[in-house]
Amino acid sequence: MHPRNFLRTFKSLLQEANLPMVSLHALRHSYATLLLAEGENPRVVQELLGHSTVTTTLGIYSRVLPSLKQQAVKKVERILGENNV
């Protein structure tokens, strides 16, 4: 399929589904961000996106990491709380 035809079809499908017009690049970023926010292993996300290194993936999507850090702290607090009972 010619890239221009693909883009035209993509935009048409977004319109039919009453979804906002987004670029394929934005869709790729959303995909990666959602996976990382749900705790997916960054190495898995790296492979899915086709990045050569996990450093590339983490460099681009580092804005997701603060929420991941908060999740990790809560997990440790829960573990330590359970062990203190």
C-alpha distances in whole Angstrom, upper triangle without the diagonal:
4,6,8,7,6,10,11,10,12,15,15,16,18,20,21,22,24,23,24,21,20,18,16,18,21,20,20,23,24,23,25,28,28,28,31,33,33,35,32,33,31,31,28,27,26,25,22,21,21,24,26,30,31,33,29,28,32,32,29,30,34,35,34,37,40,39,39,42,44,42,44,47,47,47,50,52,51,52,55,56,56,58,61,62
4,5,5,6,9,10,11,12,14,15,17,19,20,21,23,25,23,23,20,19,17,15,18,20,20,20,23,24,24,26,28,29,29,32,34,34,36,33,34,32,32,30,28,27,26,23,22,22,24,27,30,31,32,29,28,32,32,29,30,34,34,34,37,40,39,39,42,44,43,44,48,48,48,50,53,52,53,56,57,57,59,62,63
4,5,5,6,9,10,10,12,14,15,17,18,20,21,23,21,20,17,16,13,12,14,17,16,16,20,21,21,23,25,26,27,29,31,32,33,31,31,29,29,27,25,24,24,21,19,20,22,24,27,28,29,26,25,29,28,25,26,30,31,31,33,36,36,36,39,41,40,41,45,45,45,47,50,49,50,53,54,55,56,59,60
4,5,5,6,9,10,11,12,14,16,17,18,20,21,20,19,16,15,13,12,15,17,17,18,21,22,22,24,26,27,28,31,32,33,35,33,34,32,32,30,27,27,27,24,22,23,25,27,30,31,32,28,28,31,30,27,28,32,32,32,35,38,37,37,41,42,41,43,46,47,47,49,51,51,52,55,56,56,58,61,62
4,5,5,6,8,10,10,12,14,15,16,18,20,19,19,16,16,14,14,17,19,18,19,22,23,23,25,27,28,29,31,33,33,35,33,34,33,33,31,28,28,27,25,23,24,26,29,32,33,34,30,29,32,32,29,30,33,33,33,36,39,38,38,42,43,42,44,47,47,47,50,52,51,53,55,56,56,59,61,62
4,5,5,6,9,10,11,12,14,15,16,18,17,17,14,14,12,11,14,16,15,16,19,20,19,22,24,24,25,28,29,30,32,29,31,29,29,27,24,25,24,21,19,21,23,26,29,29,31,27,26,29,29,26,27,30,30,30,33,36,35,35,38,40,39,40,43,44,43,46,48,48,49,52,53,53,55,57,58
4,5,5,6,9,10,11,12,14,15,17,15,14,11,11,9,8,12,13,13,14,17,18,18,21,22,23,24,27,28,29,31,29,30,29,29,27,24,25,24,21,19,21,23,26,28,29,30,26,25,28,28,24,25,29,28,28,31,34,33,33,37,38,37,39,42,42,42,45,47,47,48,51,52,52,54,57,57
4,5,5,6,9,10,11,12,14,15,15,15,12,12,11,12,15,16,15,17,20,20,21,24,25,25,27,29,30,31,34,32,34,32,33,30,28,28,28,25,23,25,27,30,32,32,34,30,29,31,31,28,28,32,31,31,34,37,36,36,40,40,40,42,45,45,45,48,50,49,51,53,54,54,57,59,60
4,5,5,6,9,10,10,12,14,14,14,12,13,12,12,16,17,15,17,20,20,20,23,25,24,26,29,29,30,32,30,32,31,32,29,27,27,27,23,22,24,27,30,32,32,34,30,29,31,32,28,28,32,31,31,34,36,35,35,39,40,39,41,44,44,44,47,48,48,49,52,53,53,55,58,58
4,5,5,6,9,10,11,12,11,12,9,10,9,9,12,13,11,14,16,16,16,19,21,21,22,25,26,26,29,27,29,28,29,26,23,24,24,21,19,21,24,27,29,29,30,27,25,28,28,25,25,28,28,27,30,33,31,32,35,36,35,37,40,40,40,43,45,44,46,49,49,49,52,54,55
4,5,5,6,9,10,11,9,9,7,8,9,10,13,13,12,15,17,17,18,21,22,22,24,26,27,28,30,29,31,30,31,29,26,27,27,23,22,24,26,29,31,31,32,29,27,29,29,26,25,29,28,27,31,33,32,33,36,37,36,38,41,41,41,44,46,45,47,50,50,50,53,55,56
4,5,5,6,9,10,10,11,9,12,12,13,17,17,15,18,21,20,20,24,25,24,26,29,29,30,32,31,33,32,33,31,28,29,29,26,25,27,29,32,34,34,35,32,30,32,33,29,29,32,31,30,34,36,34,35,39,39,38,41,43,43,43,46,48,47,49,52,52,52,55,57,57
4,5,5,6,8,9,11,10,11,13,13,16,16,14,17,19,18,18,21,22,21,23,26,26,27,30,28,31,30,31,28,26,27,27,23,23,25,28,31,33,32,34,31,28,31,31,28,27,31,30,28,32,34,32,33,36,37,35,38,41,40,40,44,45,44,46,49,49,49,52,54,54
4,6,5,6,5,7,6,8,10,11,14,13,12,15,17,15,16,20,20,19,22,24,24,25,28,27,29,29,30,28,25,26,27,23,22,25,27,30,32,31,32,29,27,29,29,26,25,28,27,26,29,31,29,30,34,34,33,36,38,38,38,41,43,42,44,47,47,47,50,52,52
4,5,5,6,7,7,10,13,14,17,16,15,18,20,18,20,23,23,23,25,28,27,28,31,30,33,32,34,31,28,30,30,27,26,28,30,34,35,35,36,33,30,32,32,29,28,31,29,29,32,34,32,33,37,37,36,39,41,40,41,44,45,45,47,49,49,50,53,54,55
4,5,8,10,11,14,16,17,20,19,17,20,22,20,21,25,25,24,26,29,28,29,32,31,34,33,35,32,29,31,31,28,27,30,32,36,37,36,38,35,32,34,35,31,30,33,32,31,34,36,34,35,38,38,37,40,42,41,42,45,46,45,47,50,50,50,53,55,55
4,5,9,11,13,15,16,19,17,15,18,20,18,18,22,22,21,23,26,25,25,29,28,31,31,32,29,27,29,29,26,25,28,30,34,35,34,35,33,30,32,33,29,28,31,29,28,31,33,30,32,35,35,33,36,39,38,38,42,42,41,43,46,46,46,49,51,51
4,7,9,12,15,16,19,17,16,19,20,18,19,23,22,21,24,26,25,26,29,29,32,32,34,31,28,30,31,27,27,30,31,35,36,35,36,33,31,32,33,29,28,31,28,27,31,32,30,31,35,34,33,37,39,38,38,42,42,42,44,47,46,47,50,51,51
4,6,9,12,13,16,13,12,16,17,14,16,19,19,18,21,23,22,23,26,26,29,28,30,28,25,27,28,24,23,27,28,32,33,31,32,30,27,28,29,25,24,27,25,24,27,29,27,28,31,31,30,33,36,35,35,39,40,39,41,44,44,44,47,49,49
4,6,10,12,14,11,11,15,15,13,16,19,18,18,21,23,22,23,26,26,29,28,30,28,25,27,28,24,23,26,27,31,32,30,31,28,26,27,27,23,22,25,23,22,26,27,26,27,31,30,30,33,35,34,36,39,39,39,41,44,44,45,47,49,50
4,7,10,12,10,10,14,15,13,16,19,18,19,21,23,23,24,27,27,29,28,30,28,24,26,27,24,22,25,26,29,30,29,30,27,25,26,26,22,22,25,23,23,27,28,27,29,32,32,32,34,37,36,37,40,41,41,43,46,46,47,49,51,52
4,7,8,6,7,10,11,10,13,15,15,16,19,20,20,22,25,24,26,24,26,25,21,22,23,20,18,21,22,26,27,26,26,23,21,23,23,19,18,22,20,20,24,25,24,26,29,29,29,32,34,34,35,38,39,39,41,43,44,45,47,49,50
4,5,5,6,9,10,11,12,15,15,17,19,20,21,23,25,24,25,23,25,23,20,20,21,19,16,18,19,23,24,24,24,21,19,21,21,17,17,21,20,20,24,26,25,26,29,30,30,32,35,35,36,38,40,40,42,44,45,46,48,50,51
4,5,5,6,9,10,10,13,14,15,17,19,20,21,23,21,23,21,22,20,17,18,18,15,13,15,17,20,22,22,22,19,17,20,20,16,17,20,20,20,23,25,25,25,28,30,29,31,34,34,34,37,39,39,40,43,44,44,47,49,50
4,5,5,6,9,10,11,12,14,16,17,18,20,22,20,21,19,20,19,15,16,17,14,11,14,14,18,19,19,19,16,14,17,16,13,13,17,17,17,20,23,23,23,26,28,27,29,32,32,33,35,37,37,39,41,42,43,45,47,48
4,5,5,6,9,10,10,12,14,15,16,18,20,19,21,19,21,19,16,17,18,16,13,16,16,20,21,20,20,17,15,17,17,13,12,16,15,15,19,21,20,21,24,25,25,27,30,30,31,33,35,35,37,39,40,41,43,45,46
4,5,5,6,9,10,11,12,14,15,17,19,17,19,18,19,18,14,16,17,14,12,15,16,20,21,20,21,18,15,17,18,14,14,17,16,16,19,21,20,21,24,25,25,27,29,30,30,33,34,34,36,38,39,40,42,44,45
4,5,5,6,9,10,11,13,14,16,17,15,17,15,16,15,11,12,13,10,8,11,12,16,17,16,17,14,12,14,15,12,11,15,15,14,17,20,20,20,23,24,24,25,28,29,29,31,33,33,34,37,38,39,41,43,44
4,5,5,6,8,10,11,12,14,16,14,16,14,16,15,11,12,14,12,10,13,13,16,17,15,16,13,10,12,13,9,8,12,12,11,14,17,16,17,20,21,21,23,25,26,26,29,31,31,32,35,36,37,39,41,42
4,6,5,6,8,10,10,12,14,14,16,14,17,15,12,14,16,13,12,15,16,19,19,17,18,16,13,14,15,12,10,13,12,11,14,17,15,16,19,20,20,22,24,25,25,28,29,29,31,34,34,35,37,39,40
4,6,5,6,9,10,11,13,11,14,13,15,12,9,12,13,10,9,13,14,18,18,16,18,16,12,14,16,13,11,14,14,12,15,18,16,16,20,21,19,21,24,24,24,27,29,29,30,33,34,34,36,39,40
4,6,5,6,9,10,11,9,11,9,11,10,6,9,11,9,8,11,12,15,15,12,14,12,9,10,12,10,8,11,12,10,12,15,14,14,17,19,18,19,22,23,22,25,27,27,28,31,32,33,34,37,38
4,5,5,6,9,10,10,12,10,13,13,9,12,14,12,11,15,14,18,17,14,15,14,10,10,12,10,7,9,9,7,10,12,11,11,14,16,15,17,20,20,21,23,25,25,26,29,30,31,33,35,36
4,6,5,6,9,9,12,12,15,13,10,13,15,13,13,17,17,20,19,16,18,17,13,14,16,14,10,13,12,9,12,14,12,11,15,16,14,17,20,19,19,22,24,24,25,28,29,29,31,34,35
4,5,5,7,5,8,9,11,9,7,11,12,10,11,15,15,18,17,14,16,16,12,12,15,14,11,13,13,10,12,14,12,11,15,16,14,16,19,19,18,21,23,23,24,27,28,28,30,32,34
4,5,5,5,7,7,10,10,7,10,13,12,12,15,15,17,16,12,14,14,10,10,13,12,8,10,10,7,8,11,10,8,11,13,12,13,16,17,16,19,21,21,22,25,26,26,28,30,32
4,5,7,10,10,14,13,11,14,17,15,15,19,18,21,19,16,17,17,13,12,15,14,10,11,10,6,8,10,7,7,10,11,9,12,15,15,15,18,19,19,21,23,24,25,27,29,30
4,6,9,11,14,12,11,15,17,15,16,19,19,22,20,17,19,19,15,15,18,17,13,14,14,10,11,13,10,8,12,12,10,12,15,14,14,17,19,18,19,22,23,23,25,28,29
4,6,8,11,11,10,13,15,15,16,19,18,21,18,15,17,18,14,13,16,16,13,13,14,10,10,12,10,7,10,11,9,10,13,13,12,15,17,17,17,20,22,22,24,26,27
4,6,8,7,7,10,12,11,13,15,16,18,16,13,15,16,12,12,16,16,13,14,15,12,12,14,13,10,13,15,12,13,16,17,15,18,20,20,20,23,25,24,26,29,30
4,5,5,7,9,10,11,13,14,14,16,13,10,13,14,11,11,15,15,13,13,15,13,12,15,14,11,13,16,14,13,17,18,16,18,21,21,20,23,25,25,26,29,31
4,5,5,6,9,10,10,12,11,12,10,7,9,10,7,7,11,11,10,11,13,11,10,14,14,11,13,16,15,14,18,19,18,20,23,23,23,25,28,28,29,31,33
4,5,5,6,9,10,10,10,10,8,6,9,10,8,9,13,13,12,14,17,15,14,18,18,15,17,20,18,17,21,22,21,22,25,26,25,27,30,30,30,33,35
4,5,5,6,9,10,10,12,11,9,12,13,10,12,15,15,14,15,18,15,15,19,18,16,18,21,19,18,22,23,21,23,26,26,25,28,30,30,31,34,36
4,5,5,6,8,9,11,10,8,11,11,7,9,13,12,10,13,15,13,13,17,17,14,17,20,18,18,22,23,22,24,27,27,27,29,31,31,33,35,37
4,6,5,6,5,8,7,5,9,8,6,8,11,11,10,13,16,14,15,18,19,16,19,22,21,20,24,25,24,26,29,29,29,31,34,34,35,37,39
4,5,5,6,8,8,8,12,11,9,12,15,14,14,17,19,18,18,22,22,19,22,25,23,23,26,28,26,28,31,31,30,33,35,35,36,39,41
4,6,8,11,12,11,14,13,10,13,16,14,14,17,19,17,18,22,21,19,22,25,23,23,27,28,26,28,31,31,31,34,36,36,37,40,41
4,6,9,10,10,13,10,8,12,13,12,12,15,17,16,17,21,21,19,22,25,24,24,27,28,28,30,32,32,33,35,37,37,39,41,43
4,6,9,10,12,10,9,13,14,13,14,17,19,19,20,24,24,22,25,27,26,26,30,31,30,32,35,35,35,37,39,39,40,43,45
4,6,7,9,6,7,10,11,10,12,15,17,17,18,22,22,21,23,26,25,25,28,30,29,30,33,34,34,36,38,39,39,42,44
4,7,9,7,9,12,12,13,15,17,20,20,20,24,25,23,24,28,27,26,29,31,30,31,35,35,35,37,40,40,40,43,45
4,5,5,7,9,10,11,13,14,18,18,17,21,22,20,21,25,24,23,26,28,27,28,31,32,32,34,36,37,37,40,42
4,5,5,6,8,10,11,11,15,14,14,17,18,16,17,21,20,19,22,25,24,24,28,29,28,30,33,33,34,36,38
4,5,5,6,9,10,10,14,14,13,16,18,16,17,21,21,20,22,25,24,25,28,29,29,31,33,34,35,37,39
4,6,5,6,9,10,13,14,14,17,19,17,19,22,22,22,25,27,27,27,30,32,32,33,36,37,37,40,42
4,5,5,6,8,11,11,11,15,16,15,17,20,19,19,22,24,24,25,28,29,29,31,33,34,35,37,39
4,5,5,5,9,9,8,12,14,12,13,17,17,17,19,21,21,22,25,26,27,28,30,32,32,35,37
4,6,5,9,10,10,13,15,15,15,19,19,19,22,24,24,25,28,29,29,31,33,35,35,37,40
4,6,8,9,11,14,15,15,17,19,20,20,23,25,25,27,29,30,31,33,34,36,37,39,41
4,5,6,8,11,12,11,14,16,16,17,20,21,22,23,26,27,28,30,31,32,34,36,38
4,5,5,8,10,10,11,14,15,15,17,19,20,21,23,25,26,27,29,31,32,33,36
4,5,7,8,10,11,13,14,16,17,19,20,22,23,25,26,27,29,31,32,33,36
4,6,6,7,9,11,11,13,15,16,17,19,21,22,23,25,26,28,29,31,33
4,5,5,6,9,10,10,12,14,15,16,18,20,21,22,24,26,27,29,31
4,5,5,6,9,10,11,13,14,16,17,18,20,21,22,24,26,27,29
4,5,5,6,9,10,11,12,14,15,17,18,20,21,23,25,26,28
4,5,5,6,9,10,11,12,14,15,17,18,20,21,23,24,26
4,5,5,6,9,10,11,12,14,15,17,18,20,21,23,25
4,5,5,6,9,10,11,12,14,15,16,18,20,21,23
4,5,5,6,9,10,11,12,14,15,17,18,20,22
4,5,5,6,9,10,11,12,14,15,17,18,20
4,5,5,6,9,10,11,12,14,15,16,19
4,5,5,6,9,10,10,12,14,15,17
4,5,5,6,9,10,11,12,14,16
4,5,5,6,8,10,11,12,15
4,5,5,6,8,10,10,13
4,6,5,6,9,10,11
4,5,5,6,9,10
4,5,5,6,9
4,5,5,7
4,5,6
4,6
4
